[in-house]
Amino acid sequence: MSEHEVRITPLAPEQFTPEQAELVGDWTHLVFSRVVVHHPGAYRNFVPHIKALIAEGKIPPRDREIVVLCMLGLCDETYETHHHRTIAATNTGMSDAEIDAALAGEGVCLSDFDRVLIRATQELLRDQKVSNETWAALGERYSDEQKMEVVFLAGLYATMAMLTKSFGMPLEGESEDYERIQSLRDYG
């Protein structure tokens, strides 16, 4: 499969069943929604999980984006990387240099704690476990609930990379789509 081969074609909103239309709601401009809704049961369960971690999470938004961008960079993922680079990370106040560093997993503009988050993310992908040393370093700033959230976020975005790459999710094509997506997302 080439990187850009679409395997699951995004549904046009007029193709939605009533159930799919209810599930997607206002998110019709998002290719992710129009692809995943092919499986309404998975959509019904997976999308609230994303929302719980992204919009309702306990770790600071910028820290969340460090974990997300690092995992997406490690997975060489395009679709979610584009969204997080242009919308989510920017909304948290990250500079282009910080975004690039988080994606690369290194950079002089990263703080010591950013490096701890990156190390945790790298360990999770490589070993499926945060080392004792990194767990303790996370604990210098985070509660147990927040440390757990780092693991959930890293796992979620490894899964997101599997979905977007396996389904061949194309980027949204028109600028008004991004404006609409931007208006619906609250990553602060």
C-alpha positions in Angstrom: 0.0 0.0 0.0 1.4 3.4 -0.9 1.3 6.1 1.8 -1.6 7.8 0.1 -3.7 4.9 -1.0 -7.2 5.3 0.5 -8.6 1.9 1.7 -11.7 3.2 3.5 -13.3 6.0 1.5 -14.6 8.9 3.6 -18.4 8.9 3.5 -20.1 12.0 2.2 -22.6 13.3 4.8 -25.5 12.7 2.4 -24.5 9.0 2.4 -24.8 8.7 6.2 -27.5 6.5 7.7 -29.5 8.2 10.4 -27.3 6.4 13.0 -24.1 7.6 11.4 -25.5 11.2 11.1 -26.3 11.2 14.8 -22.9 9.9 15.7 -20.9 12.3 13.6 -23.0 15.4 14.4 -21.2 18.6 13.5 -17.9 16.8 12.7 -18.8 16.1 9.0 -15.8 18.1 7.8 -13.4 15.8 9.5 -12.2 12.9 7.3 -11.5 10.9 10.5 -15.2 11.0 11.4 -16.3 10.2 7.9 -14.0 7.1 7.8 -14.5 5.7 11.3 -18.3 6.0 11.1 -18.2 3.2 8.6 -18.2 1.1 11.8 -20.8 2.8 14.0 -20.1 0.6 17.0 -16.4 1.4 17.0 -17.1 5.1 16.5 -19.6 5.1 19.4 -17.0 3.7 21.7 -13.7 5.1 20.4 -14.5 8.8 19.9 -15.6 9.4 23.5 -12.3 7.8 24.6 -10.4 10.4 22.4 -12.5 13.2 23.9 -11.9 12.0 27.4 -8.2 12.2 27.0 -7.9 15.2 24.8 -10.6 17.6 25.9 -11.1 16.4 29.5 -7.6 15.2 30.5 -5.8 16.0 33.6 -2.3 16.9 32.2 -1.6 20.4 30.9 -2.5 20.8 27.2 1.1 21.6 26.2 2.4 18.5 28.0 -0.4 16.4 26.3 0.8 17.7 22.9 4.4 16.7 23.6 3.3 13.1 24.2 0.9 13.1 21.2 3.4 14.7 18.8 6.3 12.4 20.0 4.2 9.3 19.4 3.0 10.4 16.0 6.6 11.2 15.0 7.8 7.8 16.2 5.0 6.2 14.2 5.7 8.3 11.1 2.0 9.2 10.9 0.7 12.0 8.6 -3.0 12.6 9.1 -3.1 13.3 12.9 0.3 14.9 12.8 -1.0 17.5 10.4 -4.0 18.2 12.7 -1.9 18.4 15.8 0.8 20.5 14.1 -1.6 23.0 12.6 -4.4 23.2 15.3 -3.8 21.5 18.6 -0.2 22.2 19.4 -0.5 25.8 18.1 -3.5 26.3 20.3 -1.5 25.3 23.3 1.1 28.0 22.5 3.8 25.7 21.2 6.2 27.3 18.7 7.1 25.7 15.4 10.5 24.8 16.8 8.9 23.1 19.8 6.5 21.2 17.6 9.3 20.0 15.4 11.4 19.0 18.4 8.5 17.0 19.9 7.9 15.2 16.6 11.7 14.4 16.4 11.9 13.5 20.1 14.8 15.9 20.7 15.7 19.6 20.5 17.3 22.4 22.4 14.0 24.2 22.9 12.6 21.3 25.0 12.5 21.7 28.7 13.8 19.0 31.1 10.2 17.8 31.8 9.5 17.8 28.0 12.4 15.3 27.7 10.9 13.2 30.5 7.6 13.1 28.6 9.4 12.2 25.4 11.4 9.5 27.2 8.2 8.0 28.6 6.6 8.0 25.2 9.6 6.3 23.6 9.7 3.7 26.3 6.0 2.9 25.9 6.4 2.3 22.2 9.6 0.4 22.5 9.0 -1.6 25.7 5.3 -1.1 26.3 6.3 0.1 29.8 7.6 3.2 31.4 10.9 2.5 33.2 11.1 3.0 37.0 13.5 6.0 36.5 11.1 7.7 34.1 8.0 6.9 36.2 9.7 8.6 39.2 10.7 11.6 37.1 7.0 11.9 36.0 6.0 11.7 39.6 8.0 14.8 40.5 5.3 16.8 38.8 2.4 14.5 38.2 -0.1 12.6 40.3 -0.7 8.9 39.7 -3.8 9.8 37.6 -1.7 12.1 35.4 1.0 9.5 35.0 -1.6 7.0 34.0 -2.9 9.5 31.5 0.5 9.7 29.8 0.3 5.9 29.2 -3.3 6.2 27.9 -2.3 9.1 25.6 0.7 7.3 24.1 -1.4 4.2 23.6 -4.2 6.2 22.0 -2.0 7.9 19.5 -0.2 4.7 18.6 -3.6 3.3 17.9 -4.5 6.5 15.9 -1.4 6.0 13.8 -2.5 2.4 13.1 -6.0 3.5 12.1 -5.0 6.4 9.9 -2.2 4.6 8.1 -4.1 1.3 7.7 -7.3 2.9 6.4 -5.3 5.3 4.2 -6.9 8.4 5.6 -6.4 11.4 3.3 -6.1 14.9 4.6 -9.0 17.3 4.3 -8.7 19.1 1.0 -10.2 22.5 1.3 -9.2 25.4 3.6 -12.8 25.9 4.8 -12.6 22.4 6.2 -9.7 23.4 8.4 -11.6 26.6 9.5 -14.6 24.5 10.4 -12.5 21.9 12.3 -10.6 24.7 14.1 -13.9 26.2 15.2 -15.1 22.8 16.6 -11.9 21.8 18.4 -11.0 23.1 21.8 -7.5 21.9 22.8 -6.8 24.5 25.4 
